[in-house]
Amino acid sequence: MMRLSLMQAIDSTIADSGESPLADQLLIAWPHDSGSARFLRMSANAVFSFTHAQRPFILRFNHETERNAEQLHTEVAYLQHLSAAGIPVAKPMLSLADRYVESVNTPYGWFHSVVFEAIAGQQLDIDELSLEQFGQWGQALGKLHAAAQSYTSAGRPTWSDRIAEAIEHLPTAEREAHETLTKLHAQLSTLPVDAETFGLIHYDFELDNLIWTPQELVAIDFDDSTWCWFVADIAFALRDLFDDEVAKIENNTAPFRAFIEGYRTEKPLSAEAIALLPLFLRLHHVLGFATLLRSLEIMPRTQPPPWAIALRQKLETIAQQYRDEFVIDIC
């Protein structure tokens, strides 16, 4: 998630109609119908819909302090590999200058943007899924991991890079989080690294990054893709099935079994790998905690809008829940 102050700055440019002069300025680099950009959502990135020749597209952008252009280039390279391997993904589009990434200096600083084809379909919540759909979800992830096994290009962060970055940004006062990171790094360092179990994972294969079409399940938002063990993607994807609690991980429920059975139709998955789910959910929590604290920086002196106040309160509650978990883990 981006810093709340940046979210507030971007939000200040968005009219009630969803139009934004910031989005319009960034879209100058891309083929588009003038005045068609409309705000969709904002979390790790700002996302707008727009049209070109009446066809729908997606503009995704972020500030240089959040992501650099090279990170976006490596994301595009991975998407191209997956697409060539037959994985349904939202394809990146070329700008007017034949570039996949455009960088523009705005009154708010430099922003890096990418454009994707829009996918027509629906997004589902976990309580809306049938057992068959849990199986399709697992199958889609297994197919993605099978394609990832042949990807060897450098440029994306590793699990160790993620931990190092979290340690660097965590305040010293967050002692339990630091101890948890140290403990997890030691545990992960003992795991085998091979093409069957380790590769470039999506990192956020949750339902809000999946679009269900009549033909297939399409994955979006690979901007956090990380070199890690494939089973980590399962732990991260199924967080809501476990209420995002390590203690509630249950391998015997019908939805979990359906997901794993679907996964195994595309790629082997051992019982030993499944046993690592609690380890990787703990990793997700402590890395997410570091990200939350970064987002919860001091907000501008101007009165924040109600949505920013509510979001801050929600994130502070989640951060405290993670703190409580870290205390238990290190005891």
N, C-alpha and C positions, 0 to 999 in steps of 0.2 A: 504493500500500500504506500502511496506517495505521502509526503508530509502534509499535514492538515493545513498548514499555512499556504502551501502551493495549491491545494485543492480549493481553498477559499479564494485565492487570486484568480484561478481559472473560472470558478463559479461566478465571480463578479463580472465576467465578460458575457455571461449567457443571459439572454433575454427570456421572458416568459414563453416566447414562441419557440425557444430552443436554438435560436440563431446566436452566433458569436463572431465578433470581428476577428478574434484570435484564430478561430478555426478557418474563417474566410481567408486570412492572410497566409496560413499554412497551405491551404488548398490551391493557391496561385501556382504552386509547383506541379500540380497534378491536373490531368484532364477532368473537367467537372462542369456541371450546369450551374451557372452563376446563381448564388443565393439559395442553393438547395441544401446546404449543410444544416443538420439539426442534432442537438445534443442527445446522446443515448445514456451514457453512464460514466462514472469516474471512480476508480479505485486505485489499482496499480498504474493505470494509464487513463488518459481522457479519450473517450470514444465518441465519434460523431458518425451519423449516416449522411450520405449524400448521393446524388445521381450524376451520371454522365451519359448523355444521349438516352435519357430515361431509364438507364440500367442502374440498379442499386449497388453501392460500394460502401466500404467502411474506412474511415480515417481514424488512425490511432496515433497518439502523440504523447510525448513527455518532455519534461525539462531536462537540460543537460546535467543538472545536479542529481537526477534520478537514474538516467540511463544514458550511456554514450552511443555514438553512432556505430561503433564497431560491434557492440552487443546486438544491435539490430541487424547488422550485416550477417553475423553468425547465425542468428535466428532464421533469417531468410534462407541461408545456405542449407540449414537443416530441413526446413520446410520443402525446399526443392528436392532434396534427397528422398524425403518421405513420399512426396507426390510421385516421383519417378518409380518408387517401389509399390505404388498402388494404394497408398494410405490416403483416405479422404481428409483433406485439410483445406482450410481457406487459403487460396493461392494469393501470394503478394503480387501487386501490379506495378508496372513501370511508370515513372513520372514522365513529364514532358521532356526531361533531359535524359531519358533512358536510365534512370537510377531507381533502385528499390528503396533507398533511404534518402530523404531530403532534410537538410538542416537550415533553419531560418532564424535570423535574429529579429526578435519582436520587442515591443516595449517591456515585456516581462522577462527578457533574456532569450537565450538560444533554446529552441525546441527542435527535437528530432521526430520526424513523422514517417509513417509507412501507411500504405493503402492496401486493403484486401478486397477481394470479391465478396459480396454479401451472400450468405447462405440462407436460402428460404427453408424454414423448418421451425420446430418448436423446442423450447427448453423445459425440462421437467424437474420437479422436486423429488427427493428420494422417496417420499411417502406416496408418490404417484406411480412408481414403477411396479410392473408385474414381475414375477420371477423370470419370465422370458426376457424382459428388458434388462434385468440384472445380468442375465447371461450374455446379452448383446453388448452391454457395457464392458464386461470382462473380456469378451472376445475382441472388441475394438482395441483394448489396451494390450492384449496379448499380440495382436497383429502389429501394432505400433512397435512393441519391443522386439519382435522378430525382425522388423525392418531396421531397427536401430542397431542391431548387431553388426551390420555391415558399414556403419558410419564411423569414420575414424578421424575426421577433420578436427583440428584444434580450434580453440577460441572460446568455447563455453566454459563457465566455472565448474570446478569440481566440488564434491561434498566437503572436502577439506578447505577449499577456498571459502565456502559459505560459513564454515565454523570460524575461520580466521577473521573474516569480516565481522561476524557477530561479536567475537571477543574484542575486536578493536573498538566497536561502537557502544558496547555495553558499559554503563557507568560502573565504576569500581564498587560502589555500594551494593550492586546486585550480586552479592557474594554467592548465593545459592545457584544462580544462573551460570556464573562463571565455573563453579565446581561441576555443575551438570554438563557443561560443554566439554570440560577437560575429561570427565569420565566417559562421555560418549565418544570422543575422539579416540581414546585408548581402546574402547571396545570395537569401534568400527575398523580401526587399523589392523585388527586381527582377522578380519573377514577376507576370504579369498576373492581375488579380482580376476575374472576371466570373461570371455566373450559370451558365455552362457548366462551369467548372472549379473553382469555389470555393463552399463552403456549410458548413452545420453537419454535420460528420462524426461518426460513432459514436465514433471514436478508439481503440476496442479490439474490432474485429470479428473477434477470434480465435475458435477453435473452442470455448474454454471459456465463451464468451458466446453460444453458439448451441445451440438445441435442435432436433433433427431429429424431426419428427412424420411420420406416414404421408402427411399432406396438404401440408406446407410446412416451411420452415425459419424458426424463430422467434428473433428477436434479443432479448437481455436486457441489462440493465446499461448504460444510456445516461448514467450519472452523470458520465462524463468527456467527454461530447460537447463539441466545440470547433469554432469557426469556422476552417476551414483549407481547403487544396486537397484535392479529392476523392481524388487519387492518393495522398495521405498515408495514407488509410484502407486502400488496397491494400498499401502498404509495411508498415503496422503489422499488418494481418491475416495476411500471408504470412511473417512473421518466422521461424516455425519451418521453413518450406520452404527458407529460406536459412541454416538453423542460426543465425539471428540474427546473421549476419556480413555486413557490406557487401561484402566481397570475394567472397562466394559467391552474390551475386545473379546468377541465370541466367535470361534471358528465353526460352530455347529449349526448356526441358524440357516434357514432355507435361503434367504437372500445372499448370504455370504457364500454358501455352497454353489448357488447358481452362478455367481460372479466368477468364482474360481474354476468351475467346470467350463464356463465360456472361455476364460483365459487359456485353459489347457487345450482347447481345440486349435489354438494357434501357436502356443509355445509351452514347453515343459515348465513345471513349477513344482519344486520338491517340498515335502513336509518340513524339511529343515529351513527352507526359505520362509515359509509361512510362520514358523516359530519366531522369526525376527520382526514380526509386525509391531510388537510393543516397543522394541528398540527404535524403530524408525518413526513411530508416532511421537515418541519422546523427542527425537531429533527435530521433527516438524514443530513441536511446541516451543522448544528453546530458540530455534531460529526465527520462528514467528514472533516470539516475545521480543527479540532484539529489533525486529522490524517495527513492531508496535511502538516501542519506546522511541524509535527514530521518528515515527509519524506523530507522536504525541509531544513534539517540541513545543516551545512557547509560541502561542498564537499571536497574531498581530494585535496591537493595542486597540484597534477599532473593534467595535462590538461584533462578535461572530454571529452569523445567521443561525437560526434555530437548528437547522440540520447539522451544522458543525458542532454545536454544543451537545446535541444528542449523540452524534457519532463519537465524540470524545469520551463521553460518559460510558458508552458501550465498550469502547476499546480499553478504557481504564479498568472496567470490570473484568474483561477477558485477561488483561495483563495480570491482575491480582490472582485470578484462578490459576494461571501458569505459575506464579510465585509460590502459591500453596503447594502445587505439584512438585516443584523443585525441592522444597523443604523435605517432603516425604521421600523423594528419590535419593537424596544424599544421606538420609538417616540410616 
